[in-house]
Amino acid sequence: MATFLTALLVIVSIVLIIVVLLQSSKSAGLSGAISGGAEQLFGKQKARGLDLILHRITVVLVVLFFFLTIALAYFV
């Protein structure tokens, strides 16, 4: 069981890294970091298309990653 969970955790980790790297950056530089948070807070810039799909896949993979990590710690 531990071997299966470890292999699955490695696969999920690699896919998570790839999905995060495929996402486009929200803004560049320090000024973008300050104004980018305000745009996200007030909803001026909504994610559409591929960015929305990548965001949802990232959320699912992160939840799966944490679940697998906790399960692996329990079984080992």
Backbone as XML, in Angstrom:
<?xml version="1.0"?>
<chain id="A" units="angstrom">
  <residue number="1" name="MET">
    <atom name="N" x="0.820" y="-1.193" z="0.000"/>
    <atom name="CA" x="0.000" y="0.000" z="0.000"/>
    <atom name="C" x="0.864" y="1.258" z="0.000"/>
  </residue>
  <residue number="2" name="ALA">
    <atom name="N" x="1.927" y="1.240" z="0.797"/>
    <atom name="CA" x="2.801" y="2.405" z="0.878"/>
    <atom name="C" x="3.511" y="2.652" z="-0.449"/>
  </residue>
  <residue number="3" name="THR">
    <atom name="N" x="3.879" y="1.587" z="-1.144"/>
    <atom name="CA" x="4.551" y="1.741" z="-2.442"/>
    <atom name="C" x="3.610" y="2.357" z="-3.467"/>
  </residue>
  <residue number="4" name="PHE">
    <atom name="N" x="2.369" y="1.901" z="-3.468"/>
    <atom name="CA" x="1.372" y="2.447" z="-4.386"/>
    <atom name="C" x="1.119" y="3.920" z="-4.100"/>
  </residue>
  <residue number="5" name="LEU">
    <atom name="N" x="0.971" y="4.276" z="-2.817"/>
    <atom name="CA" x="0.740" y="5.676" z="-2.455"/>
    <atom name="C" x="1.936" y="6.556" z="-2.790"/>
  </residue>
  <residue number="6" name="THR">
    <atom name="N" x="3.146" y="6.020" z="-2.603"/>
    <atom name="CA" x="4.346" y="6.779" z="-2.932"/>
    <atom name="C" x="4.432" y="7.037" z="-4.434"/>
  </residue>
  <residue number="7" name="ALA">
    <atom name="N" x="4.156" y="6.018" z="-5.233"/>
    <atom name="CA" x="4.188" y="6.188" z="-6.688"/>
    <atom name="C" x="3.125" y="7.188" z="-7.140"/>
  </residue>
  <residue number="8" name="LEU">
    <atom name="N" x="1.936" y="7.088" z="-6.566"/>
    <atom name="CA" x="0.866" y="8.016" z="-6.908"/>
    <atom name="C" x="1.210" y="9.440" z="-6.481"/>
  </residue>
  <residue number="9" name="LEU">
    <atom name="N" x="1.849" y="9.589" z="-5.327"/>
    <atom name="CA" x="2.266" y="10.903" z="-4.844"/>
    <atom name="C" x="3.313" y="11.526" z="-5.758"/>
  </residue>
  <residue number="10" name="VAL">
    <atom name="N" x="4.240" y="10.725" z="-6.247"/>
    <atom name="CA" x="5.262" y="11.227" z="-7.173"/>
    <atom name="C" x="4.619" y="11.691" z="-8.477"/>
  </residue>
  <residue number="11" name="ILE">
    <atom name="N" x="3.670" y="10.910" z="-8.984"/>
    <atom name="CA" x="2.996" y="11.283" z="-10.231"/>
    <atom name="C" x="2.202" y="12.576" z="-10.054"/>
  </residue>
  <residue number="12" name="VAL">
    <atom name="N" x="1.456" y="12.673" z="-8.956"/>
    <atom name="CA" x="0.668" y="13.883" z="-8.690"/>
    <atom name="C" x="1.588" y="15.084" z="-8.525"/>
  </residue>
  <residue number="13" name="SER">
    <atom name="N" x="2.719" y="14.905" z="-7.868"/>
    <atom name="CA" x="3.667" y="16.004" z="-7.668"/>
    <atom name="C" x="4.215" y="16.515" z="-8.994"/>
  </residue>
  <residue number="14" name="ILE">
    <atom name="N" x="4.593" y="15.609" z="-9.885"/>
    <atom name="CA" x="5.136" y="16.010" z="-11.181"/>
    <atom name="C" x="4.073" y="16.727" z="-12.011"/>
  </residue>
  <residue number="15" name="VAL">
    <atom name="N" x="2.859" y="16.200" z="-12.016"/>
    <atom name="CA" x="1.777" y="16.843" z="-12.774"/>
    <atom name="C" x="1.454" y="18.209" z="-12.184"/>
  </residue>
  <residue number="16" name="LEU">
    <atom name="N" x="1.480" y="18.324" z="-10.854"/>
    <atom name="CA" x="1.225" y="19.611" z="-10.202"/>
    <atom name="C" x="2.277" y="20.643" z="-10.578"/>
  </residue>
  <residue number="17" name="ILE">
    <atom name="N" x="3.529" y="20.248" z="-10.612"/>
    <atom name="CA" x="4.597" y="21.158" z="-11.011"/>
    <atom name="C" x="4.397" y="21.621" z="-12.450"/>
  </residue>
  <residue number="18" name="ILE">
    <atom name="N" x="4.052" y="20.698" z="-13.328"/>
    <atom name="CA" x="3.842" y="21.045" z="-14.740"/>
    <atom name="C" x="2.669" y="21.999" z="-14.900"/>
  </residue>
  <residue number="19" name="VAL">
    <atom name="N" x="1.569" y="21.736" z="-14.197"/>
    <atom name="CA" x="0.392" y="22.601" z="-14.318"/>
    <atom name="C" x="0.678" y="24.003" z="-13.780"/>
  </residue>
  <residue number="20" name="VAL">
    <atom name="N" x="1.411" y="24.091" z="-12.680"/>
    <atom name="CA" x="1.753" y="25.408" z="-12.138"/>
    <atom name="C" x="2.654" y="26.169" z="-13.102"/>
  </residue>
  <residue number="21" name="LEU">
    <atom name="N" x="3.589" y="25.479" z="-13.730"/>
    <atom name="CA" x="4.477" y="26.152" z="-14.679"/>
    <atom name="C" x="3.757" y="26.567" z="-15.957"/>
  </residue>
  <residue number="22" name="LEU">
    <atom name="N" x="2.675" y="25.896" z="-16.314"/>
    <atom name="CA" x="1.918" y="26.260" z="-17.510"/>
    <atom name="C" x="1.057" y="27.493" z="-17.308"/>
  </residue>
  <residue number="23" name="GLN">
    <atom name="N" x="0.757" y="27.838" z="-16.071"/>
    <atom name="CA" x="-0.100" y="28.989" z="-15.816"/>
    <atom name="C" x="0.624" y="30.281" z="-16.155"/>
  </residue>
  <residue number="24" name="SER">
    <atom name="N" x="-0.142" y="31.233" z="-16.677"/>
    <atom name="CA" x="0.443" y="32.530" z="-17.001"/>
    <atom name="C" x="0.568" y="33.361" z="-15.729"/>
  </residue>
  <residue number="25" name="SER">
    <atom name="N" x="1.588" y="34.212" z="-15.704"/>
    <atom name="CA" x="1.773" y="35.055" z="-14.532"/>
    <atom name="C" x="0.713" y="36.145" z="-14.526"/>
  </residue>
  <residue number="26" name="LYS">
    <atom name="N" x="0.285" y="36.543" z="-13.346"/>
    <atom name="CA" x="-0.769" y="37.556" z="-13.228"/>
    <atom name="C" x="-0.244" y="38.936" z="-13.579"/>
  </residue>
  <residue number="27" name="SER">
    <atom name="N" x="0.943" y="39.258" z="-13.138"/>
    <atom name="CA" x="1.537" y="40.556" z="-13.438"/>
    <atom name="C" x="3.029" y="40.482" z="-13.155"/>
  </residue>
  <residue number="28" name="ALA">
    <atom name="N" x="3.751" y="41.491" z="-13.616"/>
    <atom name="CA" x="5.206" y="41.465" z="-13.479"/>
    <atom name="C" x="5.669" y="42.583" z="-12.551"/>
  </residue>
  <residue number="29" name="GLY">
    <atom name="N" x="6.686" y="42.300" z="-11.787"/>
    <atom name="CA" x="7.308" y="43.319" z="-10.966"/>
    <atom name="C" x="6.592" y="43.584" z="-9.657"/>
  </residue>
  <residue number="30" name="LEU">
    <atom name="N" x="7.185" y="44.486" z="-8.864"/>
    <atom name="CA" x="6.629" y="44.821" z="-7.562"/>
    <atom name="C" x="5.334" y="45.609" z="-7.690"/>
  </residue>
  <residue number="31" name="SER">
    <atom name="N" x="5.276" y="46.514" z="-8.650"/>
    <atom name="CA" x="4.052" y="47.295" z="-8.826"/>
    <atom name="C" x="2.900" y="46.408" z="-9.260"/>
  </residue>
  <residue number="32" name="GLY">
    <atom name="N" x="3.188" y="45.387" z="-10.030"/>
    <atom name="CA" x="2.162" y="44.443" z="-10.431"/>
    <atom name="C" x="1.675" y="43.609" z="-9.262"/>
  </residue>
  <residue number="33" name="ALA">
    <atom name="N" x="2.571" y="43.325" z="-8.336"/>
    <atom name="CA" x="2.171" y="42.544" z="-7.158"/>
    <atom name="C" x="1.219" y="43.335" z="-6.283"/>
  </residue>
  <residue number="34" name="ILE">
    <atom name="N" x="1.453" y="44.637" z="-6.192"/>
    <atom name="CA" x="0.581" y="45.479" z="-5.366"/>
    <atom name="C" x="-0.769" y="45.682" z="-6.049"/>
  </residue>
  <residue number="35" name="SER">
    <atom name="N" x="-0.759" y="46.030" z="-7.312"/>
    <atom name="CA" x="-2.025" y="46.282" z="-8.003"/>
    <atom name="C" x="-2.728" y="44.979" z="-8.384"/>
  </residue>
  <residue number="36" name="GLY">
    <atom name="N" x="-1.984" y="43.915" z="-8.574"/>
    <atom name="CA" x="-2.581" y="42.642" z="-8.941"/>
    <atom name="C" x="-3.479" y="42.092" z="-7.852"/>
  </residue>
  <residue number="37" name="GLY">
    <atom name="N" x="-3.092" y="42.288" z="-6.601"/>
    <atom name="CA" x="-3.930" y="41.840" z="-5.494"/>
    <atom name="C" x="-5.234" y="42.605" z="-5.438"/>
  </residue>
  <residue number="38" name="ALA">
    <atom name="N" x="-5.199" y="43.893" z="-5.729"/>
    <atom name="CA" x="-6.419" y="44.693" z="-5.718"/>
    <atom name="C" x="-7.342" y="44.280" z="-6.856"/>
  </residue>
  <residue number="39" name="GLU">
    <atom name="N" x="-6.773" y="43.987" z="-8.003"/>
    <atom name="CA" x="-7.601" y="43.558" z="-9.132"/>
    <atom name="C" x="-8.280" y="42.230" z="-8.842"/>
  </residue>
  <residue number="40" name="GLN">
    <atom name="N" x="-7.574" y="41.339" z="-8.191"/>
    <atom name="CA" x="-8.168" y="40.057" z="-7.846"/>
    <atom name="C" x="-9.236" y="40.223" z="-6.778"/>
  </residue>
  <residue number="41" name="LEU">
    <atom name="N" x="-8.995" y="41.124" z="-5.839"/>
    <atom name="CA" x="-9.930" y="41.315" z="-4.737"/>
    <atom name="C" x="-11.255" y="41.882" z="-5.230"/>
  </residue>
  <residue number="42" name="PHE">
    <atom name="N" x="-11.189" y="42.857" z="-6.113"/>
    <atom name="CA" x="-12.409" y="43.507" z="-6.576"/>
    <atom name="C" x="-12.975" y="42.885" z="-7.847"/>
  </residue>
  <residue number="43" name="GLY">
    <atom name="N" x="-12.325" y="41.865" z="-8.376"/>
    <atom name="CA" x="-12.880" y="41.110" z="-9.490"/>
    <atom name="C" x="-12.820" y="41.809" z="-10.825"/>
  </residue>
  <residue number="44" name="LYS">
    <atom name="N" x="-11.876" y="42.711" z="-11.028"/>
    <atom name="CA" x="-11.774" y="43.395" z="-12.316"/>
    <atom name="C" x="-11.267" y="42.458" z="-13.403"/>
  </residue>
  <residue number="45" name="GLN">
    <atom name="N" x="-10.443" y="41.515" z="-13.000"/>
    <atom name="CA" x="-9.832" y="40.613" z="-13.972"/>
    <atom name="C" x="-10.254" y="39.192" z="-13.638"/>
  </residue>
  <residue number="46" name="LYS">
    <atom name="N" x="-11.128" y="38.636" z="-14.413"/>
    <atom name="CA" x="-11.608" y="37.278" z="-14.160"/>
    <atom name="C" x="-10.847" y="36.302" z="-15.055"/>
  </residue>
  <residue number="47" name="ALA">
    <atom name="N" x="-10.564" y="35.142" z="-14.485"/>
    <atom name="CA" x="-9.864" y="34.122" z="-15.256"/>
    <atom name="C" x="-10.825" y="33.497" z="-16.262"/>
  </residue>
  <residue number="48" name="ARG">
    <atom name="N" x="-10.373" y="33.345" z="-17.487"/>
    <atom name="CA" x="-11.195" y="32.747" z="-18.525"/>
    <atom name="C" x="-10.364" y="31.749" z="-19.314"/>
  </residue>
  <residue number="49" name="GLY">
    <atom name="N" x="-11.056" y="30.830" z="-19.920"/>
    <atom name="CA" x="-10.424" y="29.903" z="-20.846"/>
    <atom name="C" x="-9.446" y="28.962" z="-20.186"/>
  </residue>
  <residue number="50" name="LEU">
    <atom name="N" x="-8.257" y="28.918" z="-20.764"/>
    <atom name="CA" x="-7.223" y="27.988" z="-20.319"/>
    <atom name="C" x="-6.765" y="28.295" z="-18.892"/>
  </residue>
  <residue number="51" name="ASP">
    <atom name="N" x="-6.680" y="29.569" z="-18.540"/>
    <atom name="CA" x="-6.260" y="29.918" z="-17.178"/>
    <atom name="C" x="-7.239" y="29.390" z="-16.141"/>
  </residue>
  <residue number="52" name="LEU">
    <atom name="N" x="-8.527" y="29.447" z="-16.427"/>
    <atom name="CA" x="-9.528" y="28.939" z="-15.500"/>
    <atom name="C" x="-9.412" y="27.422" z="-15.351"/>
  </residue>
  <residue number="53" name="ILE">
    <atom name="N" x="-9.216" y="26.736" z="-16.460"/>
    <atom name="CA" x="-9.060" y="25.278" z="-16.421"/>
    <atom name="C" x="-7.811" y="24.888" z="-15.639"/>
  </residue>
  <residue number="54" name="LEU">
    <atom name="N" x="-6.705" y="25.580" z="-15.889"/>
    <atom name="CA" x="-5.459" y="25.283" z="-15.176"/>
    <atom name="C" x="-5.595" y="25.574" z="-13.686"/>
  </residue>
  <residue number="55" name="HIS">
    <atom name="N" x="-6.330" y="26.627" z="-13.346"/>
    <atom name="CA" x="-6.543" y="26.958" z="-11.937"/>
    <atom name="C" x="-7.340" y="25.857" z="-11.240"/>
  </residue>
  <residue number="56" name="ARG">
    <atom name="N" x="-8.380" y="25.385" z="-11.886"/>
    <atom name="CA" x="-9.207" y="24.329" z="-11.283"/>
    <atom name="C" x="-8.432" y="23.018" z="-11.155"/>
  </residue>
  <residue number="57" name="ILE">
    <atom name="N" x="-7.633" y="22.690" z="-12.177"/>
    <atom name="CA" x="-6.812" y="21.482" z="-12.111"/>
    <atom name="C" x="-5.798" y="21.594" z="-10.975"/>
  </residue>
  <residue number="58" name="THR">
    <atom name="N" x="-5.231" y="22.786" z="-10.787"/>
    <atom name="CA" x="-4.266" y="23.012" z="-9.718"/>
    <atom name="C" x="-4.909" y="22.792" z="-8.357"/>
  </residue>
  <residue number="59" name="VAL">
    <atom name="N" x="-6.114" y="23.304" z="-8.165"/>
    <atom name="CA" x="-6.804" y="23.135" z="-6.885"/>
    <atom name="C" x="-7.063" y="21.652" z="-6.612"/>
  </residue>
  <residue number="60" name="VAL">
    <atom name="N" x="-7.523" y="20.926" z="-7.618"/>
    <atom name="CA" x="-7.795" y="19.497" z="-7.445"/>
    <atom name="C" x="-6.506" y="18.739" z="-7.126"/>
  </residue>
  <residue number="61" name="LEU">
    <atom name="N" x="-5.427" y="19.066" z="-7.830"/>
    <atom name="CA" x="-4.156" y="18.371" z="-7.591"/>
    <atom name="C" x="-3.580" y="18.687" z="-6.216"/>
  </residue>
  <residue number="62" name="VAL">
    <atom name="N" x="-3.761" y="19.916" z="-5.743"/>
    <atom name="CA" x="-3.256" y="20.270" z="-4.416"/>
    <atom name="C" x="-4.015" y="19.508" z="-3.332"/>
  </residue>
  <residue number="63" name="VAL">
    <atom name="N" x="-5.329" y="19.424" z="-3.477"/>
    <atom name="CA" x="-6.126" y="18.657" z="-2.507"/>
    <atom name="C" x="-5.712" y="17.185" z="-2.540"/>
  </residue>
  <residue number="64" name="LEU">
    <atom name="N" x="-5.537" y="16.637" z="-3.723"/>
    <atom name="CA" x="-5.101" y="15.248" z="-3.861"/>
    <atom name="C" x="-3.704" y="15.046" z="-3.275"/>
  </residue>
  <residue number="65" name="PHE">
    <atom name="N" x="-2.816" y="16.012" z="-3.482"/>
    <atom name="CA" x="-1.465" y="15.941" z="-2.945"/>
    <atom name="C" x="-1.488" y="15.867" z="-1.416"/>
  </residue>
  <residue number="66" name="PHE">
    <atom name="N" x="-2.262" y="16.755" z="-0.790"/>
    <atom name="CA" x="-2.324" y="16.753" z="0.666"/>
    <atom name="C" x="-2.984" y="15.483" z="1.198"/>
  </residue>
  <residue number="67" name="PHE">
    <atom name="N" x="-4.028" y="15.023" z="0.533"/>
    <atom name="CA" x="-4.682" y="13.779" z="0.957"/>
    <atom name="C" x="-3.717" y="12.598" z="0.869"/>
  </residue>
  <residue number="68" name="LEU">
    <atom name="N" x="-2.979" y="12.508" z="-0.241"/>
    <atom name="CA" x="-2.020" y="11.409" z="-0.401"/>
    <atom name="C" x="-0.884" y="11.498" z="0.606"/>
  </residue>
  <residue number="69" name="THR">
    <atom name="N" x="-0.444" y="12.703" z="0.913"/>
    <atom name="CA" x="0.638" y="12.875" z="1.878"/>
    <atom name="C" x="0.197" y="12.426" z="3.272"/>
  </residue>
  <residue number="70" name="ILE">
    <atom name="N" x="-1.008" y="12.820" z="3.657"/>
    <atom name="CA" x="-1.518" y="12.415" z="4.963"/>
    <atom name="C" x="-1.757" y="10.904" z="4.997"/>
  </residue>
  <residue number="71" name="ALA">
    <atom name="N" x="-2.297" y="10.338" z="3.930"/>
    <atom name="CA" x="-2.530" y="8.892" z="3.871"/>
    <atom name="C" x="-1.222" y="8.124" z="3.933"/>
  </residue>
  <residue number="72" name="LEU">
    <atom name="N" x="-0.216" y="8.622" z="3.224"/>
    <atom name="CA" x="1.088" y="7.952" z="3.241"/>
    <atom name="C" x="1.713" y="8.016" z="4.636"/>
  </residue>
  <residue number="73" name="ALA">
    <atom name="N" x="1.590" y="9.134" z="5.306"/>
    <atom name="CA" x="2.129" y="9.247" z="6.671"/>
    <atom name="C" x="1.384" y="8.323" z="7.628"/>
  </residue>
  <residue number="74" name="TYR">
    <atom name="N" x="0.100" y="8.125" z="7.399"/>
    <atom name="CA" x="-0.690" y="7.242" z="8.259"/>
    <atom name="C" x="-0.301" y="5.772" z="8.049"/>
  </residue>
  <residue number="75" name="PHE">
    <atom name="N" x="-0.142" y="5.365" z="6.795"/>
    <atom name="CA" x="0.129" y="3.955" z="6.504"/>
    <atom name="C" x="1.585" y="3.568" z="6.735"/>
  </residue>
  <residue number="76" name="VAL">
    <atom name="N" x="2.472" y="4.509" z="6.687"/>
    <atom name="CA" x="3.886" y="4.182" z="6.922"/>
    <atom name="C" x="4.160" y="4.291" z="8.406"/>
  </residue>
</chain>
